[in-house]
Amino acid sequence: MRPVARFMAVLLGTTVLAACGGGGADSAQPGSPACGSWPTSVMLPQDMPGSVIASVAIVDACHMLVAGHFGAANPFEPSGNTKGFVLRWRLDAHGQVHEDWRHVLDGAGTDAITSVEWVEGGIRFLGWSDGVEPGDVAYGQRDVLIGQLAADGASKRLSRVGNERPNRPLALLASEPGRAFLVGNDDVHVPTNYVEAWEEPWVAGLGLEDGQYRMDWLVPTGSEDPDTYFAAHVIPGPSFAVALARGRFAGAERGLSVEARDAHGNPLWLTPLTQSPYDNIAGLVEEPSGGLLVFGSSYQDLGGGIAGGSDLFIAGLSMPDGALSWIRSFGSPETDWAAAVAPSGDSLYAVSEVFGPGFSAWRVRLARVSFNGEVLSEQTLVESARGVVKAAAVTGTQLVVVGGIDDGAGSVRGWARFVAREGS
C-alpha cells in the first residue's frame, strides 16, 4: 500500500492492497534463441488502457510473461468490467518486442491477475474475481482464481477457492509435496449494511486433485484491528514453514513485523520491526547463509536518523528462530516507498517510489544493496506525473521493473522499464 492510501486506510479503517508477484532468473535457459537487448521501456498496447502490469516471469533471455489487469477507470484499484491478462513478450535479434499471445480473464464481474509464474514448461497465474460464470459456484464476495496455461497461452484449468469474505490473493507457495500455501488478505467485510470484519490477512493450505486446487484449511490472524500481509516466503529447510511480512494499522501492536507459521497455519514466532502504522514491506529474500532479508520503508527512525518523510530499510533475520540480527535504513530527503526487490548475484536490487512534497511528483529509484544492507549504488529510472511499481525480476544482463505509468493521454498504462545489471 502506498503512503497516501495507507494514511487514508488508518483514518478510515479501509485498505487498498498493492498486489505483488514476479519471478526471475540470472541467466537464459540452455538452448535459448539469440536476441538483442530489451529496450529501455515497453508499454502495453493502446487497446489496453487503464492497465497495470502486476507481475513478471522470465521464460528465457528472449521471452517473458507479464500479467495484470486492464480496462479499469482507476487502474490502481480494479472495478467494474476490469479484465485480467497474461501475455507473452518475445524479443527479436534487432531488439524489437512482439506480443506472441494474450490470455484474457473476462468474467461476469471484475477480474484481475496478480501474479504469474513459469513452472515446469507451463504457466500458472493467481488472481481474483467478484463475478460468477454459468456453472461456477461463488464462495463469497470475491474469490481467488488459480489458472494454469499451456506454453502457447491456451487455458488448461481454472480453480476457484475462497470463503464468504472479499478475498485478495498475495502469493501461492509450494509446501509439502502435492500441497501449497495460499496467502492473502480480506477487504472490509460488509454483508449487507454493517461491517462484520475489518481487513484481515490469512494463510490457507491447498491440495491438488485431478489438476484442480482445493482449499483444505484457512487460518486468519484473528486481529481485532485492520492489518495486512505484504509478502511471503517459504523458510529454507525441511519444516515447510512460511514467513509472512505483516503490517498492523492500529492498536498496541501497530507497525511492521515478520511472523512464521507451520505447514498447518499454526504460529511459530513473531519478530517486531517498527511501531509506525504507515510503514510497508515490499519483499522477503533468502540470503546465501540461509537467513531472511526484509526490504521495506518506514516513517520511524530505525537508528540512522530520518532522511525524509519515510526511509527505506533492509533488515536481516536469522533462521530458523526469526531473531532480528540487524537493520539499516537509507533514503532521500523526500518520501521513499519500498516497491519491489530482486536478488542478483551477490547483491539485491531494491526498487522504490519517491514522492515529492504533497505527493505531487513521482519517480522510480533503484538501489543496489549488498546482503548486509550496504548501499552500493543508486540511480533514478523514471520521472512521471503518476505511476506505480509492482514487481521486478532479473533477465540475463538486465533488470526489469514493471507497473503502470501515465501514458500522456489521460490514462495509466502497463509499463516495463529495463536497466543494465551492474557487473553483468
Wavefront OBJ file of the C-alpha trace (Angstrom):
o trace
v 0.000 0.000 0.000
v 1.327 3.393 -0.956
v 1.813 6.311 1.503
v -1.345 8.298 0.687
v -3.527 5.184 0.606
v -2.017 3.924 3.874
v -2.685 7.248 5.583
v -6.340 7.158 4.487
v -6.624 3.496 5.442
v -5.551 4.191 9.010
v -8.017 7.045 9.293
v -10.951 5.293 7.637
v -10.297 1.679 8.536
v -10.041 0.610 4.899
v -7.111 -0.556 2.811
v -6.127 -0.884 -0.818
v -3.829 -3.855 -1.343
v -0.973 -3.463 -3.790
v -0.694 -6.830 -5.462
v 2.581 -8.362 -5.819
v 4.271 -11.073 -7.722
v 7.150 -11.816 -10.053
v 9.949 -14.171 -10.777
v 13.363 -14.187 -12.302
v 16.475 -15.992 -13.452
v 20.070 -14.801 -13.564
v 20.725 -16.315 -16.980
v 18.947 -17.622 -20.043
v 17.909 -21.253 -20.158
v 20.146 -23.595 -22.215
v 19.281 -23.526 -25.882
v 17.627 -20.097 -25.759
v 17.448 -18.384 -29.172
v 19.647 -15.386 -29.895
v 18.100 -11.976 -29.377
v 19.117 -8.385 -28.746
v 18.851 -6.414 -25.516
v 15.454 -5.454 -24.189
v 14.674 -1.776 -24.936
v 14.709 0.907 -22.261
v 10.957 0.667 -21.782
v 7.902 -1.135 -23.155
v 4.277 -0.079 -22.719
v 1.178 -2.215 -23.159
v -0.651 -1.520 -26.446
v -3.293 1.178 -26.798
v -6.112 -1.384 -26.760
v -5.251 -1.984 -23.065
v -5.936 1.418 -21.423
v -6.402 1.740 -17.663
v -3.877 -1.053 -17.162
v -1.163 -2.114 -14.740
v 1.412 -4.879 -15.061
v 1.336 -6.552 -11.651
v 3.822 -9.377 -12.207
v 6.629 -10.542 -14.492
v 8.105 -14.021 -15.003
v 11.219 -14.786 -17.042
v 10.956 -17.660 -19.535
v 14.432 -17.169 -21.045
v 16.599 -14.280 -22.252
v 14.288 -13.661 -25.226
v 10.844 -14.312 -23.730
v 8.961 -13.134 -20.659
v 5.443 -13.247 -19.273
v 3.680 -10.184 -17.881
v 0.315 -10.198 -16.125
v -2.089 -7.739 -14.546
v -5.361 -6.029 -15.396
v -6.752 -3.508 -17.892
v -9.924 -1.577 -18.617
v -10.149 -0.012 -15.148
v -11.467 3.526 -14.613
v -8.958 3.700 -11.738
v -6.054 1.432 -12.729
v -4.724 1.438 -9.167
v -7.887 -0.300 -7.927
v -9.757 -2.548 -10.425
v -13.536 -2.259 -10.548
v -16.417 -2.548 -12.988
v -15.577 -4.543 -16.113
v -11.838 -4.692 -15.464
v -10.220 -7.695 -17.157
v -7.202 -9.744 -16.122
v -4.490 -10.712 -18.585
v -1.356 -12.763 -19.147
v 0.676 -12.050 -22.263
v 3.995 -13.258 -23.580
v 6.592 -10.861 -24.998
v 9.215 -12.026 -27.479
v 12.433 -10.122 -28.143
v 13.905 -10.474 -31.650
v 17.519 -10.169 -32.797
v 17.012 -6.456 -33.546
v 15.777 -5.602 -30.033
v 12.123 -5.279 -31.080
v 9.434 -6.578 -28.707
v 6.499 -8.595 -30.070
v 3.368 -9.920 -28.381
v 3.279 -13.680 -29.020
v -0.127 -14.221 -27.456
v -2.541 -12.809 -24.897
v -4.789 -14.682 -22.466
v -7.665 -12.554 -21.131
v -9.688 -13.256 -17.990
v -13.057 -11.609 -18.670
v -15.825 -12.916 -16.452
v -19.161 -11.531 -15.375
v -17.687 -9.054 -12.892
v -14.330 -7.516 -12.053
v -11.328 -9.735 -12.814
v -7.635 -9.207 -12.097
v -4.477 -11.292 -12.288
v -1.975 -10.517 -9.548
v 0.955 -12.841 -10.277
v 2.288 -15.185 -12.949
v 4.911 -17.966 -12.845
v 6.723 -20.061 -15.437
v 6.658 -23.555 -13.926
v 7.675 -26.918 -15.428
v 7.253 -25.756 -19.010
v 3.840 -24.233 -18.334
v 2.271 -21.176 -16.772
v 0.423 -20.645 -13.512
v -1.314 -17.428 -12.530
v -3.039 -16.128 -9.429
v -5.908 -13.661 -9.480
v -9.375 -12.839 -8.245
v -12.925 -12.277 -9.451
v -16.150 -10.948 -7.939
v -18.290 -12.370 -10.769
v -19.554 -15.878 -11.443
v -19.788 -17.641 -14.780
v -22.646 -20.104 -15.537
v -21.881 -23.403 -13.842
v -19.463 -21.875 -11.334
v -20.082 -21.578 -7.602
v -19.085 -18.388 -5.772
v -17.646 -18.876 -2.314
v -18.121 -15.261 -1.252
v -17.975 -11.612 -2.263
v -14.658 -12.105 -4.094
v -12.919 -15.408 -4.802
v -9.346 -16.418 -5.568
v -8.604 -17.819 -9.035
v -5.666 -20.118 -9.841
v -5.174 -20.603 -13.552
v -2.956 -22.993 -15.483
v -1.989 -22.263 -19.095
v -0.050 -24.194 -21.705
v 3.177 -22.672 -23.012
v 1.253 -21.303 -26.007
v -1.262 -19.490 -23.753
v -4.099 -21.993 -24.136
v -6.161 -22.410 -20.977
v -5.765 -25.786 -19.264
v -7.510 -25.378 -15.901
v -9.025 -22.699 -13.683
v -9.558 -23.370 -9.969
v -11.730 -21.186 -7.734
v -11.251 -21.117 -3.944
v -12.272 -18.818 -1.090
v -14.705 -18.186 1.730
v -17.605 -15.786 2.292
v -15.401 -12.695 2.548
v -13.849 -10.496 -0.184
v -10.560 -12.375 -0.703
v -7.446 -10.979 -2.398
v -4.566 -13.397 -3.054
v -0.991 -12.381 -2.326
v 1.139 -15.458 -3.019
v 0.936 -19.149 -3.897
v 3.947 -21.025 -2.464
v 4.963 -24.679 -2.635
v 4.677 -26.510 0.682
v 4.789 -30.256 1.274
v 4.722 -32.480 -1.837
v 1.388 -32.022 -3.594
v 0.428 -29.118 -1.357
v 0.788 -25.334 -1.347
v 0.362 -22.290 0.870
v -2.073 -19.667 -0.364
v -1.505 -16.318 1.365
v -3.890 -13.401 1.063
v -5.899 -10.619 2.623
v -9.575 -9.842 3.062
v -11.007 -6.395 2.470
v -13.603 -4.971 4.847
v -16.469 -7.476 5.024
v -19.874 -5.776 4.703
v -22.532 -8.499 4.294
v -25.438 -6.025 3.960
v -25.444 -2.662 5.695
v -22.984 -3.303 8.519
v -19.276 -4.023 8.920
v -18.795 -7.591 10.105
v -14.996 -7.576 9.969
v -12.147 -5.217 9.125
v -9.254 -6.037 6.822
v -7.612 -9.261 7.876
v -4.773 -11.399 6.454
v -4.878 -15.184 6.265
v -2.894 -18.232 5.206
v -4.552 -21.276 3.683
v -3.493 -24.810 2.801
v -4.278 -26.088 -0.683
v -4.301 -29.588 -2.087
v -4.257 -30.617 -5.750
v -6.611 -33.273 -7.097
v -7.135 -34.092 -10.793
v -5.393 -30.820 -11.659
v -7.786 -28.724 -9.542
v -6.800 -26.851 -6.395
v -8.960 -27.233 -3.309
v -8.781 -25.299 -0.034
v -8.320 -27.674 2.912
v -7.951 -25.080 5.653
v -7.753 -21.317 6.161
v -6.322 -19.589 9.231
v -6.961 -15.837 9.716
v -4.742 -13.807 12.023
v -7.667 -13.056 14.315
v -6.661 -9.450 14.913
v -9.393 -7.039 16.025
v -7.620 -4.156 14.253
v -7.148 -3.735 10.484
v -3.941 -5.369 9.257
v -2.444 -6.962 6.150
v 0.201 -9.330 4.814
v 2.668 -7.602 2.474
v 4.900 -10.501 1.390
v 5.501 -14.211 1.945
v 8.430 -16.604 1.565
v 8.876 -20.310 2.337
v 11.529 -20.712 5.047
v 14.510 -22.800 3.878
v 14.674 -26.247 5.415
v 12.558 -29.373 5.865
v 9.857 -27.871 8.111
v 7.641 -26.444 5.322
v 7.088 -23.250 7.296
v 6.249 -19.890 5.737
v 7.453 -16.401 6.728
v 4.877 -13.616 6.444
v 5.537 -9.877 6.432
v 2.693 -8.217 8.322
v 1.535 -4.647 8.892
v -0.905 -3.607 11.623
v -2.664 -0.275 11.206
v -3.845 0.332 14.780
v -3.738 -0.961 18.331
v -0.892 -1.580 20.751
v 0.958 -3.833 18.246
v 0.702 -1.487 15.248
v 3.635 -1.395 12.841
v 5.601 -3.973 10.893
v 6.545 -7.486 11.901
v 7.562 -10.779 10.334
v 5.913 -13.950 11.595
v 6.268 -17.632 10.766
v 3.573 -20.296 10.519
v 3.945 -24.039 10.157
v 2.544 -26.320 7.456
v -0.885 -26.162 9.129
v -1.000 -22.414 9.718
v -0.049 -22.505 13.408
v 2.117 -19.586 14.626
v 5.793 -20.333 15.309
v 7.375 -16.940 16.023
v 6.856 -13.213 15.507
v 9.564 -10.546 15.207
v 8.526 -6.856 15.521
v 10.376 -4.398 13.237
v 8.684 -0.976 13.560
v 5.895 0.733 15.504
v 4.578 3.073 12.787
v 1.184 2.200 11.215
v 2.168 3.883 7.927
v 5.034 1.511 7.017
v 5.233 -1.272 4.436
v 7.334 -4.249 3.325
v 7.994 -4.840 -0.378
v 9.598 -8.272 -0.182
v 11.323 -11.084 1.679
v 14.503 -12.565 0.167
v 16.565 -15.567 1.215
v 20.238 -14.681 1.621
v 23.186 -17.044 0.955
v 23.801 -18.022 4.587
v 20.186 -19.138 4.974
v 18.815 -16.070 6.731
v 15.948 -13.898 5.550
v 16.265 -10.298 4.330
v 13.387 -7.834 4.634
v 13.073 -4.809 2.324
v 10.607 -2.116 3.395
v 10.032 1.517 4.218
v 9.238 3.258 7.492
v 8.397 6.672 8.898
v 10.187 5.624 12.089
v 13.815 6.380 12.955
v 15.464 2.957 12.841
v 18.767 4.174 14.253
v 20.308 6.183 11.448
v 18.144 9.309 11.606
v 15.348 10.277 9.205
v 16.438 11.460 5.761
v 12.917 12.327 4.563
v 9.213 11.641 5.036
v 9.862 7.907 5.112
v 13.071 5.970 4.520
v 13.905 2.567 3.108
v 15.374 -0.212 5.227
v 16.941 -3.643 4.916
v 16.721 -5.998 7.907
v 18.379 -9.375 8.449
v 16.585 -12.181 10.314
v 18.340 -15.346 11.455
v 16.731 -18.703 10.779
v 15.008 -20.756 11.997
v 14.072 -18.593 15.012
v 13.453 -15.301 13.149
v 15.586 -13.218 15.520
v 16.450 -9.729 14.242
v 20.203 -9.653 13.533
v 20.482 -6.119 12.133
v 18.532 -3.334 10.442
v 19.847 -0.470 8.284
v 17.969 2.454 6.749
v 18.679 4.752 3.810
v 16.709 7.221 1.728
v 16.298 10.673 0.225
v 15.028 13.977 1.671
v 11.638 13.113 0.110
v 9.226 10.254 0.825
v 10.716 6.879 -0.164
v 8.328 3.957 -0.552
v 9.633 0.385 -0.914
v 8.112 -1.153 -4.046
v 9.979 -4.294 -5.192
v 13.164 -6.270 -4.606
v 15.072 -8.761 -6.769
v 18.244 -10.701 -5.847
v 21.064 -10.647 -8.385
v 24.317 -12.486 -7.762
v 25.930 -11.125 -4.598
v 23.520 -8.210 -4.085
v 19.911 -7.046 -4.164
v 18.149 -4.602 -6.445
v 15.830 -2.529 -4.244
v 13.230 -0.543 -6.211
v 11.402 2.357 -4.589
v 8.888 5.040 -5.469
v 9.854 8.564 -4.413
v 7.186 11.178 -3.787
v 7.846 14.909 -3.721
v 6.189 17.482 -1.427
v 2.455 16.924 -1.140
v 2.862 13.688 -3.161
v 2.570 15.821 -6.313
v 5.625 14.293 -8.033
v 6.534 10.650 -8.634
v 9.712 8.927 -9.684
v 11.277 5.486 -9.520
v 14.637 4.918 -7.816
v 16.870 1.882 -8.000
v 19.450 0.955 -5.373
v 21.883 -1.934 -5.497
v 22.376 -3.148 -1.938
v 24.704 -5.785 -0.505
v 23.362 -8.688 1.526
v 24.435 -6.871 4.712
v 22.476 -3.716 3.856
v 25.275 -1.561 2.401
v 24.091 0.705 -0.431
v 26.462 0.125 -3.374
v 24.880 2.442 -5.961
v 21.694 4.411 -6.692
v 20.047 5.851 -9.784
v 16.732 7.341 -10.934
v 14.923 5.199 -13.509
v 11.974 7.414 -14.440
v 10.089 10.571 -13.516
v 6.411 10.994 -14.380
v 3.182 12.681 -13.332
v 1.858 9.446 -11.832
v 2.509 5.736 -11.797
v 3.063 2.639 -9.697
v 5.731 -0.065 -9.354
v 4.554 -3.630 -8.752
v 7.413 -6.102 -9.270
v 10.955 -6.623 -10.517
v 12.961 -9.525 -11.931
v 16.359 -10.250 -13.457
v 16.695 -11.444 -17.048
v 20.168 -12.172 -18.419
v 22.189 -8.948 -18.221
v 19.206 -6.727 -17.411
v 16.799 -5.910 -14.615
v 13.135 -5.337 -15.469
v 10.771 -3.265 -13.313
v 7.029 -3.422 -14.058
v 3.948 -1.447 -13.073
v 1.930 1.341 -14.660
v 2.746 4.849 -15.855
v 0.945 7.936 -17.162
v 0.558 7.377 -20.909
v 0.164 11.078 -21.766
v -3.404 10.522 -22.932
v -5.149 10.860 -19.593
v -4.800 7.232 -18.538
v -2.332 4.887 -16.877
v -0.977 2.014 -18.938
v 1.026 -1.066 -18.032
v 4.738 -0.444 -18.409
v 8.110 -2.177 -18.071
v 11.466 -0.445 -17.558
v 14.735 -2.235 -18.364
v 18.158 -1.340 -16.999
v 21.560 -2.994 -17.383
v 22.725 -5.027 -14.408
v 25.871 -3.714 -12.800
v 28.764 -6.085 -13.130
v 26.884 -8.209 -15.672
l 1 2 3 4 5 6 7 8 9 10 11 12 13 14 15 16 17 18 19 20 21 22 23 24 25 26 27 28 29 30 31 32 33 34 35 36 37 38 39 40 41 42 43 44 45 46 47 48 49 50 51 52 53 54 55 56 57 58 59 60 61 62 63 64 65 66 67 68 69 70 71 72 73 74 75 76 77 78 79 80 81 82 83 84 85 86 87 88 89 90 91 92 93 94 95 96 97 98 99 100 101 102 103 104 105 106 107 108 109 110 111 112 113 114 115 116 117 118 119 120 121 122 123 124 125 126 127 128 129 130 131 132 133 134 135 136 137 138 139 140 141 142 143 144 145 146 147 148 149 150 151 152 153 154 155 156 157 158 159 160 161 162 163 164 165 166 167 168 169 170 171 172 173 174 175 176 177 178 179 180 181 182 183 184 185 186 187 188 189 190 191 192 193 194 195 196 197 198 199 200 201 202 203 204 205 206 207 208 209 210 211 212 213 214 215 216 217 218 219 220 221 222 223 224 225 226 227 228 229 230 231 232 233 234 235 236 237 238 239 240 241 242 243 244 245 246 247 248 249 250 251 252 253 254 255 256 257 258 259 260 261 262 263 264 265 266 267 268 269 270 271 272 273 274 275 276 277 278 279 280 281 282 283 284 285 286 287 288 289 290 291 292 293 294 295 296 297 298 299 300 301 302 303 304 305 306 307 308 309 310 311 312 313 314 315 316 317 318 319 320 321 322 323 324 325 326 327 328 329 330 331 332 333 334 335 336 337 338 339 340 341 342 343 344 345 346 347 348 349 350 351 352 353 354 355 356 357 358 359 360 361 362 363 364 365 366 367 368 369 370 371 372 373 374 375 376 377 378 379 380 381 382 383 384 385 386 387 388 389 390 391 392 393 394 395 396 397 398 399 400 401 402 403 404 405 406 407 408 409 410 411 412 413 414 415 416 417 418 419 420 421 422 423 424
